[in-house]
Amino acid sequence: MLCHDQQVNGVSGQELPMKQVRFANNNNNSSGSSAPVVLTSSEPSDATAQPVSQDNLGPQLKLLPLNDQIRELQTIIRDKTTSRGDFVFCADRLIRLVVEEGLNQLPYSECTVTTPTGYKYEGVKFERGNCGVSIMRSGEAMEQGLRDCCRSIRIGKILIQSDEETQKAKVYYAKFPPDVYRRKVLLMYPILSTGNTVIEAVRVLIEHGVQPRHIILLSLFSTPHGAKSIIQEFPDITILTTEVHPVAPTHFGQRYFGTD
């Protein structure tokens, strides 16, 4: 798929059809297994905590269809004994799956092409004018996965860190394509823990004219609190992740870049 670096035509006009990601089926548990639960802030978040169903957080949250391949990648990434080489390899695989599904959420239109044998083929093509934005530093781990799918896509960056005195998220750097307000934005941040960093990043995008409904947040892991905080702040945003779990692998950035 080619996601060319061109402007969006008619973003503010008629909405184009959107492909919907399939939700992970969390209702087919065997009779002996417990149903997914959401832990409140007063409940302990330990190693026995269960994953959370997307039904608890609304349609803005989309989960990749769960299968054994994804479960294995999640397990290897969470395993403290995993070597850095295996960690990066599995993280890149999971990133690619999330990016591919994220691209499936972008608008498309029908088209007709001519095959080498002269026949007409009725297909679809993605609308041009998308861009990526990574939240530094861990979000940069997802950039190559996006470029592997969209070789000419433009990618902006945001650097947000916690203020040492107030502990609030503070923007230190932001650079986007000049016409970012006319684009669909794939916002990349692998781990949603509190959601504060993403909330601040979305505010910066809004200041640059981007509408929340044009933002698709690509993430690998999220906590219920992180996803809920973002959705409550921006009800029109779309969050795509592989798992919502009370315990997030917050070591991701350090392990991926070898700074742990």
Number of C-alpha atoms within 10 A of each C-alpha: 11 14 21 17 18 17 18 17 12 11 16 9 7 7 9 13 11 12 14 12 15 12 16 16 13 15 9 8 11 8 7 6 8 9 15 17 15 19 18 11 9 6 9 11 15 9 8 9 16 18 19 21 23 21 12 13 18 12 15 20 21 23 23 20 16 15 9 8 11 18 13 12 19 19 13 17 25 17 12 12 9 14 13 16 12 14 21 19 15 19 22 18 16 22 25 20 17 24 27 17 22 26 20 15 19 21 17 16 12 10 11 11 12 10 9 7 6 8 9 11 11 10 10 12 14 19 19 20 21 26 28 27 28 25 23 18 16 19 21 20 23 27 19 14 20 26 18 15 16 21 15 15 19 20 21 19 21 23 17 21 16 14 11 9 6 8 9 14 17 17 16 10 12 17 12 17 16 9 15 23 20 22 25 25 25 25 29 27 23 27 24 25 22 17 19 17 22 24 18 18 23 21 16 15 22 14 11 14 14 20 22 18 14 19 23 23 23 28 24 27 25 28 24 27 21 22 24 20 18 23 21 11 12 17 15 17 19 23 21 24 26 23 26 25 23 26 19 20 20 15 14 22 19 13 19 20 14 11 8 10
